[in-house]
């Protein structure tokens, strides 16, 4: 009897020692990088025939410019779509959202456009978190239920962008000229892990939203139309045959027209390589905001 008791005593001690030796997860361990395996990808694709139609309409209805130094502040509504209350489940903290709006203001400081964080809404819906994609039923249901503000209010929906046409992209946006036909669809859908301070190695400075907000304000990609034609409809952005990834310095895909604008916010470079908009882009955004969103700027 005594020997059996001693045996079990040693057995339990050995098991306890083994359990204590197994590494336990730390509460503050960083979540996995949700952008791993993704390159900069934007769900905004517009063919040249549609561009031509948009530009014809814009020139016909374009409002006269305000003062060159005019500014305007636009409200921003964040809708945090999440699967569960973890970072990897999309439950991004308020601090990251506030840092994102600060990034918008920093990066748009030469354009006359300012941004004001109006509200943060949190919606627990795993189906929306995983399944939202461009022109899908989930997107329509989500936006019809939660969009706020008027046509000059930027609505941002953060989600996983994990399925269908959204799989692998970092975000997508609507254009100003789309508002009249589908006002409830207006806004930006953003990969939740691209906000400032995320664990992403390439997209952790918040410049994905800077890029998508450019579309929302009327800009095309710098590589729109390639080397021929009017390109992105902005005179001071050199034409570019295709998107630039990473930080491809001294890249020149349209010889004779100047080096590619790889540091422009409307290209596909990494966050750390993006540095600004051109004066021509600022002028175009102001014109688009006046004409289609009723902004005095």
N, C-alpha and C positions, 0 to 999 in steps of 0.2 A: 504493500500500500504506500509506504514511504517512498519507495523507488519510483512508483508511478507518478506520485505528486511531484517529485523532483524532475522527472522527465518532462511533464507538461509545463512546469515552471520554466525550464530551459527553452522549450519549444515556443512558448508565448514571448519570451524575451528575444528569441532570435527573430520571430516574425515582426515584433515591434521595431527591432533594429533595422530590418529590411524595409519596412514601410517608411521609416524616418529617413532612409537613405534615398528614396525616390524623390527626384526634383519636383517641387510643387509650383504651379503657375503663380507668377507674381501679379498682383492686382493691377500694377501699373505697366505691365508688359505692353509694348506697342502692338496694335492690331496689324494684321497682314496688309500689304500694299494692294489695295483693290485695283490699282491701275497697272499692276504687273502684267507684262505681255501686251499692253496696249501702246500703240503710237498715237500721237495727236490725231484725233479723228473728229470731224464735225459733221453732224447730220444735215447740214445745210448744203444742198446740192441744187443748183438752178441752171438749166440749159440756156444756150444763147438765144433761142427764140423767145423764151420767157423774159430774159433780160431785155431784149429789144422791145418787147411789149411794155414792160415796166417803165423803161426809160422814155418811151414815147408818151406814155401817160404822165410821167413825172414832168417832162418838159412842158406839157400842155397845161398842167395845173400848178406848177411850181409857184410858190408865193415869193414876193420880193424879200430880199435879205433884210434883217434887222441891223442894228449897229454891229460893227466888226467885233467890238468888245462885249457884246451882249452875253449874258449868262442865264442859266436856268437850272433849278433844282428839281429833280424828278424823284418821286416816291418809289421805294422798293419794298415789295412784299415777299417774304420768304415762306415757302411751304415745305416743311421738312417731312418727306414721306419716309417712313421707317418700318422695318419688319419687327424689330424688338429694341429694347433700350440698351443697346451696345453700340459702340462706334462702328463696328463692322456690320451691324444691322441697320446703319443709316442714321442713328440718333446723334447727329453732330451737335456739339454744344453751342450755346449762344455766343461764346467768345470767338469761335471760328467764323460765325456768320458776321459778327461785328467787324472782325479783321478783314473779311471779304469786302465789305462795303468800304472800309478804309482803303483797301487796295483799289477799288473802283475809282474813288476820289483822287488817289495819288496818280493813277495811270491816265485819268481823263483831265488832269489839271490844265492841260494846254488846249483843251477843246471848248471850254466854256460850259461844259455839262457837269453838273454836280448831282450827287446821289444821297438820298435821305432814307435811312432804314425806318420804315413806317410800322412794320409788324412782323412777328415771327409766329407762324402757326405750325403745330406738329400734328401729323395725321398717321396713326398706326394702321397700316394696310399692306400686308406682305405682297398681295397680288399686284397692287400698284407699284410698290417698291421694285419688284423684279420685272414686271411686265410692261411698264410704260415704254412706248416707242412712237416714232413719228407717224401721224395719221392713223393711229390705232384706236380701238374701242376704249382701252384703258385710259389713254390720253384724253379722249373726249369726255369720259365720265369724270375724271379727276379735275380737269380744268373747268368744266361746266359747273361743278360743285363748289370749287374753291377760289376761282379767280376773283380778285378784288380791285377796286379803283377804276379810274377812267382810262381812256386810250393813251394817256401819258404816264400811266403807272406801270412799272416793270414788275412782273410777277415771275419769281424764280422757284422752280420745283426741283428739289434735290432727290435723287433716287439712284438705283443700282445700275440702270441701263444694261441689263443682263440678257435680254431676250430679243429675238427677231431682228429687225433693222437697227435696233439700238445697241446690240451686242458689240462691244469693242470700241464704241465711240466715247468721247468725253462730254458731249453736250450737243444741243441743237436749239435753234431759235426761229421765230417768225420774223418776217420783214414788216416795216411800217405800212407798206401798201397792201398787205394782207388783212389789215385790221377791219376795213370796211365790210369785206365779205364774210369774215369769220371772227368777230370781236371776242367771242368766248374762247377761242383757241390761242389768243395772243399771249406771248411770253417765252420763257426759256426753261428747258429741262436740262439739268446739270448733274453730272456724276458727283455723288456726295463726297468722294475722296479727293476732289480737286481743290477744295477750299484751303486757304492758308493754314499751315501748321499740320497738314495731313502727313501720313507716312509715305506718300508717294515720292519717288526719287526724282522724277522729272516734272511733275505737275503739282507742286505743293506751295505755290506762291499766289494762287488765286487768279491766274491769268487766263484760265479757260473761260471764266465768266466775263472777263474783260473782252475777250475775243467774241463771245456770243452776244454780249451787249452791243458790240459794234454792228453785228447783223441786225439786231433789234432796232438800232438807230439808223439803219439804211446802208451799211457797207457790205460789199462783196469781199470774197477772198482776194488777196493780192494776185493769185494765179488764175483768177477767173478769165476764161477766154484764151489762155496761153499767150503766145507771142504776137498774135494777130488781133486786129480790130481795136476796139476801145477798152478791152480788158476789164478792169474793175471800175471804169468810169471816173477815175481820179487821175489827173494829169501828173501829179508829182510822186506817184508810186511806179517805179520801173516795172515793165511787164515781166512775167515769170512763166515759164513753160509749165511747171508743175510745183506741187507743194514742197517746201523744204522742211526736213525733220531734223531733230537734234539741234545742232548749232553749226550749220554748214558754211563756214566763213569762206569768202572769196568765191562764192557760187555765182555763175553767170550763165543762165540757160537761154537767154535771148541776146546773143552777141550784138553789140552795137547800141544797145539801149541802156547800158549801165548795169552794175552788179545787182543781183536779186535782192529784194528787200527782206532778207531773212530775219531782221530784228523787228519787223513790223508786227503789231498785235494781230493783224489779219492773215498772217502766214501760219504755218504749222510747227514752228520751232518750239523747243522746250521753254518752259516758263522763264528760266534764268537767262535765256538768249533774247527774249522779247523786251524792247525798250520804249516803243512809242508809236504814235500816230503821226501822219504828216499834216501840214496845214490844209492841204486839199481834202484829206479825209475829214478833218474837223469841219470844214466848210460844207461838205456833202451831208454830214450828220445833222448839222444845224438846219439845212434846207429840207431834209427828209422829216425832221421832227416838227418843223413849222407846217409843212404841207400836209402831213398825214396824222400827226399826233396833237396838233393844235397848240404847240409849245411856242411861247414868245421868246425866241432866241435868235 
